[in-house]
Structure formats: C-alpha cells, structure tokens
Amino acid sequence: MASDPDDPRIGDISEGAVLRAILARTAEASHTLLGPGDDAAVVAAPSASVVATTDTLVEGPDFRRAWSSGYDLGWKSAAVNLADIAAMGATPTALLVALAVPRDVRLSFVAAMADGFREACDALAPGCAVVGGDLTVSELMMIAVTALGDLGGHAAVTRSGASPGDVVALAGELGAAAAGLETLFGVFRDGSVPRPIDLRLLDETARLGVERQLRPRPPIMLGPVAADAGATALMDVSDGLGLDAGRIAGASDVTIDLDGTALDALAFGGDRVRALSGGEDHGLLATFPAETPVPTGFTRIGQVVARRSDGVLVDGEPVPAGGWDPYRDWDGVVSG
C-alpha cells in the first residue's frame, strides 16, 4: 500500500523527520537545564538526590494496538512511570523515552504518542516533561521510559519501613483498570469492533473502566504529600492490591490486615476480588504511624500487625494468591 504523503509510514521517512514531529509536541520540563537536541539532557537536582525508575511496555503482554490509540499509549507510558516516582515520595522532574516502532506505523500515530506524553505530564505531574530518548524500528512496538524525580529534601519512602500498629491507607482506585481490561478482551473477542474502540459503544461503567485501563490517572502529587505526612512505607499498586501489599509486608517483615468493609467501599463495581487481584490502577499504598492523621486524598483500609504466616489478610483471613505476574500470567498470544 502506498504511503500517504500527509501521514507517511515510519519506514518511508527519515529518523530526523520522526524526531522533529515528536519534538514539536514536547513541553519544557521545569527542572531542565538542557533539553532535547544534544547527546544527553541536563536536569537539575535541587535536593542533590535523584530518584530514577524505568519501565518497558511491550506490544502483546502490556498493550494492544487493536484497542489503543497513539495518544493512549503515550499517556499510559507516562503515567505508569510517574507513579513509580511518586511511590518513593518524590516529585517527577523528567522522562526519557525510547521507542521501537514497526515500519508500517503512521507518523500521526507516533505524533499522537508525543501528545499523550505531554498531556499526561501536564495533568498528573505539572513541570515534568520528556527531555530526550531514542528511536528505532522493530517488528513489535516497544516503549521504554526512564523517569527521574526529586525528593525535595526528605528521605525516600521505601517498602521496608512499616511497623505493627501503623495504619494502612490508599490513594486512588481499586479494580477500575482491571474491569476495563475485561471489557476490552470481551468486546474484541469476535474481531468486529473498530480499531481503536469507540468508547461511545459502551455503557457508563464499562466506559470508565476502559478509560482507566487505557489512560490511568494515578494520584502522583500525593506521593510527596504522603512523605511529608510521615509515611513509613509507600508503593505504587500496579500488580493488584493483594500482591503489592504483600510486597510491603515482606520487605517490612510484617503482616497487613485489610478491612473488608473499606475494600468494598473502594472496589470498582463493588467487586472485592477484582480490587485485590486487578492491577494497573497505579494508586498509592501507604502506611502511617497510628498517631499520624491520614492525609487528605488517602483512605484508611487496614492496619499493620506483627508478622504471621500470611503476609496479607482481609478481616484476619488469608488473601488468595492473585495479581499480575508477567512470567506467570503472560501466554504469548497477541490478539488484534
């Protein structure tokens, strides 16, 4: 098929042309001393400490182009990395993005990804922006993002500081993204749905779930708030509350006992199982000393108790194994 001159395929134009289209949509990060265009960016570190994380999204196990627009992928790739910075109690300052793109992808798709990155940063972490990266071609689309953050003068909040007696609290949603994924797999099963999906085809609840799956809205700015309030442990809930709470429990050598009533109140659609095992909402799970008021934006969902044989309980009962593990759950099947 001949290339559209107004929207060429990546394989029909130069790397420079693609980069110019991306950079035209890139905002300036407030901590940037030297932005895109050189061999590397220079980013200020006001607190003299840099928080760094990286995450790779691979077509197939992490996203499907059948149901994701370029904008969706840019937004989601930014959001999941911003959440990891927030989970250390830091403020995001910059993103580095490496794209591996199939040759048949249109330039407009990549340009829309750049828009998604910019607008996710503007909405979730004002002042943060893409400051550089890399571009190559591949049979599968891959998006690798490195995020940088600043601690603002306080220590990083890790997973290992929770103690018996602490309050467990959550900022964000539980199960919405997992519900959206279930909808997407169900809707696309017969292969007859437009690519990407028209959200107007869905009812309000299904539409919200799909929106949260494709464009998560983690409470990024509450990471530093939790740190300032004295959080003893903090992490991003990306793989399911049950699994991620177990990671805090393991790192801190404690058990986390979740409150079933609180879970039911927060669970998307009232589905407690999905709330415990569904991931990708990227909420923030924190523990606070019992005498510390839980910051606005967080909801108390349990308590930390002395270590038992099970790391996570609900109302004193063990939580069944669940959550997302790419080595266990990915079957290698790429649909759409």
C-alpha positions as CSV (number, residue, x, y, z in Angstrom):
1,M,0.0,0.0,0.0
2,A,1.4,3.4,-1.0
3,S,2.3,5.8,1.8
4,D,0.0,8.8,2.4
5,P,2.2,11.9,1.9
6,D,0.3,13.7,4.6
7,D,0.7,10.8,7.0
8,P,3.7,8.7,5.9
9,R,4.7,5.3,7.4
10,I,7.7,5.4,9.7
11,G,9.6,3.1,7.3
12,D,9.2,5.7,4.4
13,I,10.7,8.7,6.2
14,S,13.9,9.6,8.0
15,E,14.6,9.3,11.7
16,G,15.1,13.1,11.7
17,A,11.6,13.7,10.3
18,V,10.1,11.5,13.0
19,L,12.1,13.2,15.8
20,R,11.0,16.6,14.5
21,A,7.4,15.6,14.7
22,I,7.9,14.3,18.3
23,L,9.9,17.3,19.5
24,A,7.4,19.7,18.1
25,R,4.9,18.3,20.7
26,T,7.3,18.2,23.7
27,A,6.9,20.7,26.5
28,E,9.8,22.1,28.6
29,A,10.3,20.5,32.0
30,S,10.8,23.0,34.8
31,H,14.0,21.3,36.1
32,T,15.6,21.0,32.6
33,L,18.9,22.8,32.1
34,L,19.4,21.4,28.7
35,G,16.6,19.7,26.8
36,P,16.3,17.6,23.6
37,G,18.7,18.0,20.7
38,D,22.1,17.1,22.2
39,D,23.7,13.8,23.1
40,A,22.0,13.9,26.6
41,A,19.8,16.2,28.6
42,V,20.8,18.0,31.7
43,V,18.3,18.0,34.6
44,A,18.6,19.9,37.8
45,A,18.5,18.0,41.1
46,P,17.6,20.6,43.7
47,S,17.7,18.2,46.7
48,A,21.0,16.7,45.5
49,S,19.3,13.3,45.2
50,V,17.8,11.8,42.0
51,V,15.1,9.2,42.1
52,A,15.2,7.1,38.9
53,T,13.0,4.3,37.6
54,T,12.4,2.6,34.2
55,D,9.6,0.6,32.8
56,T,9.1,-1.1,29.4
57,L,5.7,-1.6,27.7
58,V,5.8,-4.3,25.0
59,E,3.1,-4.9,22.4
60,G,1.2,-8.0,23.4
61,P,1.6,-8.5,27.2
62,D,1.4,-4.8,28.0
63,F,-0.9,-3.3,25.4
64,R,-2.6,-4.0,22.1
65,R,-2.8,-1.6,19.2
66,A,-6.2,-3.0,18.4
67,W,-7.6,-1.0,21.3
68,S,-5.0,1.7,22.0
69,S,-4.5,4.9,20.1
70,G,-1.1,6.5,20.0
71,Y,-2.4,9.1,22.5
72,D,-3.5,6.3,24.8
73,L,0.0,4.7,24.7
74,G,1.8,8.0,25.3
75,W,-0.5,8.8,28.3
76,K,-0.2,5.3,29.8
77,S,3.5,5.1,29.4
78,A,4.0,8.4,31.2
79,A,1.5,7.6,33.9
80,V,2.9,4.2,35.0
81,N,6.4,5.7,35.3
82,L,5.3,8.8,37.1
83,A,3.6,6.6,39.6
84,D,6.8,4.8,40.5
85,I,8.5,8.2,41.2
86,A,5.6,9.2,43.4
87,A,5.8,5.9,45.2
88,M,9.1,7.0,46.6
89,G,7.7,10.2,47.9
90,A,9.3,12.2,45.1
91,T,8.1,14.8,42.6
92,P,8.7,13.7,38.9
93,T,11.0,16.0,37.0
94,A,11.8,14.4,33.6
95,L,11.1,11.5,31.3
96,L,13.4,9.8,28.8
97,V,11.6,7.8,26.2
98,A,12.9,5.1,23.9
99,L,10.5,4.0,21.1
100,A,10.8,0.9,19.0
101,V,8.2,1.2,16.2
102,P,7.2,-1.1,13.3
103,R,7.9,0.4,9.9
104,D,4.2,0.4,8.9
105,V,3.1,2.6,11.8
106,R,2.0,6.1,10.6
107,L,3.7,9.2,11.6
108,S,0.4,10.5,13.0
109,F,0.4,7.6,15.5
110,V,3.8,8.5,16.9
111,A,2.9,12.2,17.0
112,A,-0.2,11.3,19.0
113,M,2.0,9.4,21.4
114,A,4.0,12.5,22.0
115,D,0.8,14.4,22.7
116,G,-0.2,11.7,25.2
117,F,3.1,12.0,27.0
118,R,2.9,15.8,27.2
119,E,-0.7,15.9,28.3
120,A,-0.3,13.2,30.9
121,C,2.6,15.1,32.4
122,D,0.7,18.3,32.4
123,A,-2.3,16.7,34.1
124,L,-0.6,14.4,36.6
125,A,2.8,16.0,37.3
126,P,3.0,19.6,36.2
127,G,6.5,20.7,35.4
128,C,7.6,17.2,34.3
129,A,8.2,16.6,30.6
130,V,10.0,14.4,28.1
131,V,13.6,15.6,27.8
132,G,15.1,13.1,25.4
133,G,15.2,9.5,24.4
134,D,15.8,7.2,21.4
135,L,14.0,5.9,18.3
136,T,14.4,2.7,16.4
137,V,12.4,0.2,14.3
138,S,11.2,-3.2,15.4
139,E,8.6,-5.9,14.4
140,L,6.8,-5.3,17.8
141,M,6.2,-1.9,19.2
142,M,8.0,-1.2,22.5
143,I,8.0,1.8,24.7
144,A,10.8,2.1,27.3
145,V,10.6,5.1,29.7
146,T,13.0,6.3,32.3
147,A,11.6,8.7,34.8
148,L,13.5,11.0,37.1
149,G,12.3,12.7,40.3
150,D,13.4,14.9,43.2
151,L,12.9,14.2,46.9
152,G,12.5,17.8,47.9
153,G,15.0,17.4,50.8
154,H,13.4,14.5,52.6
155,A,14.4,10.8,52.5
156,A,12.9,8.4,50.1
157,V,10.0,6.4,51.4
158,T,10.6,2.7,50.8
159,R,8.6,-0.5,51.2
160,S,10.5,-1.6,54.2
161,G,9.5,0.8,56.9
162,A,6.1,-0.4,58.0
163,S,5.7,-1.4,61.7
164,P,3.0,-3.1,63.7
165,G,0.4,-0.6,64.8
166,D,0.7,1.5,61.6
167,V,-2.4,2.5,59.6
168,V,-2.7,1.2,56.0
169,A,-4.1,3.7,53.6
170,L,-4.7,4.0,49.9
171,A,-4.9,6.9,47.4
172,G,-6.5,6.1,44.1
173,E,-8.8,3.5,42.6
174,L,-9.2,-0.3,43.0
175,G,-10.2,-2.5,40.2
176,A,-11.2,0.0,37.6
177,A,-8.4,-0.7,35.1
178,A,-8.9,-4.5,35.6
179,A,-12.6,-4.1,34.8
180,G,-11.6,-2.1,31.7
181,L,-9.3,-4.9,30.6
182,E,-12.1,-7.5,31.0
183,T,-14.3,-5.3,28.8
184,L,-11.7,-4.9,26.1
185,F,-11.0,-8.7,25.9
186,G,-14.7,-9.3,25.8
187,V,-15.5,-6.7,23.2
188,F,-12.7,-7.6,20.9
189,R,-13.2,-11.3,21.0
190,D,-15.1,-11.5,17.7
191,G,-12.7,-9.1,15.9
192,S,-15.6,-6.9,14.6
193,V,-15.1,-3.8,16.7
194,P,-13.5,-0.7,15.2
195,R,-9.8,-0.1,16.0
196,P,-9.3,1.6,18.4
197,I,-12.5,1.1,20.3
198,D,-15.2,3.8,20.1
199,L,-16.0,4.3,23.8
200,R,-19.5,5.6,22.9
201,L,-20.4,1.9,22.2
202,L,-20.1,1.2,25.9
203,D,-22.3,1.9,28.9
204,E,-21.0,4.4,31.5
205,T,-19.5,1.9,33.9
206,A,-17.7,-0.1,31.1
207,R,-16.5,3.2,29.5
208,L,-15.0,4.4,32.8
209,G,-13.2,1.1,33.3
210,V,-11.7,1.2,29.7
211,E,-10.7,4.8,30.2
212,R,-8.8,3.9,33.3
213,Q,-7.1,0.9,31.6
214,L,-6.0,3.0,28.6
215,R,-5.3,6.2,30.4
216,P,-4.7,5.6,34.2
217,R,-4.9,8.6,36.5
218,P,-2.6,7.8,39.4
219,P,-2.5,10.4,42.2
220,I,1.1,11.4,41.5
221,M,1.2,14.6,43.6
222,L,0.1,12.7,46.7
223,G,3.4,10.8,46.8
224,P,5.3,13.8,48.3
225,V,2.2,14.6,50.4
226,A,2.5,11.1,52.0
227,A,6.2,11.6,52.6
228,D,5.7,14.9,54.2
229,A,3.0,13.4,56.4
230,G,5.4,10.8,57.8
231,A,4.6,7.7,55.7
232,T,6.6,4.8,56.9
233,A,6.2,2.7,53.7
234,L,4.9,3.6,50.3
235,M,4.5,1.9,46.9
236,D,2.6,2.0,43.6
237,V,-0.2,-0.5,43.3
238,S,0.4,-1.8,39.8
239,D,0.0,-5.5,40.1
240,G,-3.0,-5.8,42.4
241,L,-3.5,-4.7,46.0
242,G,-3.1,-8.2,47.4
243,L,0.2,-8.8,45.7
244,D,1.6,-5.3,46.3
245,A,0.5,-5.2,49.9
246,G,2.4,-8.5,50.3
247,R,5.5,-6.8,48.9
248,I,5.3,-4.2,51.7
249,A,4.6,-6.9,54.2
250,G,7.6,-8.9,53.0
251,A,10.0,-6.0,52.9
252,S,8.9,-4.8,56.3
253,D,8.6,-8.3,57.9
254,V,5.1,-7.6,59.0
255,T,1.5,-8.7,58.1
256,I,-1.0,-6.3,56.6
257,D,-4.6,-6.9,57.7
258,L,-7.0,-5.1,55.3
259,D,-10.5,-4.0,56.3
260,G,-13.1,-5.8,54.1
261,T,-15.7,-3.0,54.5
262,A,-13.2,-0.4,53.4
263,L,-12.2,-2.5,50.4
264,D,-15.8,-3.0,49.4
265,A,-16.4,0.8,49.5
266,L,-13.4,1.5,47.3
267,A,-13.8,-1.5,44.9
268,F,-14.9,-0.6,41.4
269,G,-18.3,-2.0,40.8
270,G,-18.2,-3.4,44.4
271,D,-16.0,-6.3,43.2
272,R,-13.7,-7.1,46.1
273,V,-11.9,-9.9,44.2
274,R,-11.0,-7.6,41.4
275,A,-10.0,-4.9,43.8
276,L,-7.5,-7.3,45.4
277,S,-6.2,-9.0,42.3
278,G,-6.6,-6.5,39.5
279,G,-3.7,-4.2,38.7
280,E,-2.8,-1.1,36.6
281,D,-4.8,1.4,38.6
282,H,-1.5,2.7,40.0
283,G,-2.9,4.0,43.2
284,L,-0.5,4.7,46.1
285,L,-0.5,2.3,49.1
286,A,1.0,3.8,52.2
287,T,1.4,3.1,55.9
288,F,1.4,5.8,58.6
289,P,2.1,5.8,62.3
290,A,-1.2,5.3,64.2
291,E,-0.9,8.8,65.8
292,T,-0.5,10.5,62.4
293,P,-3.6,11.8,60.7
294,V,-4.1,10.2,57.3
295,P,-3.5,12.9,54.6
296,T,-6.4,14.2,52.5
297,G,-6.7,12.0,49.4
298,F,-5.9,8.8,51.3
299,T,-8.5,6.4,52.7
300,R,-7.7,4.1,55.7
301,I,-8.1,0.5,54.5
302,G,-6.4,-1.6,57.2
303,Q,-3.6,-1.9,59.8
304,V,-0.1,-3.4,60.1
305,V,0.2,-6.2,62.6
306,A,3.0,-8.5,63.7
307,R,4.3,-10.9,61.2
308,R,2.2,-14.1,60.7
309,S,2.5,-17.0,58.3
310,D,0.4,-15.0,55.8
311,G,1.6,-11.6,54.7
312,V,-1.8,-10.2,53.8
313,L,-5.1,-10.7,55.4
314,V,-8.6,-9.4,55.0
315,D,-10.5,-9.2,58.3
316,G,-8.0,-11.6,59.7
317,E,-8.3,-14.2,56.9
318,P,-5.6,-15.0,54.3
319,V,-6.0,-13.4,50.9
320,P,-5.9,-15.9,48.0
321,A,-3.0,-15.6,45.6
322,G,-3.6,-13.2,42.8
323,G,-2.3,-10.2,40.9
324,W,-0.3,-9.7,37.7
325,D,3.0,-11.6,37.2
326,P,4.2,-11.4,33.6
327,Y,6.3,-14.5,34.0
328,R,3.3,-16.4,35.3
329,D,0.3,-14.8,33.5
330,W,1.6,-13.9,30.0
331,D,0.7,-16.7,27.5
332,G,2.4,-15.1,24.5
333,V,-0.8,-14.7,22.5
334,V,-1.1,-11.3,20.7
335,S,-4.6,-10.6,19.6
336,G,-5.9,-7.8,17.4
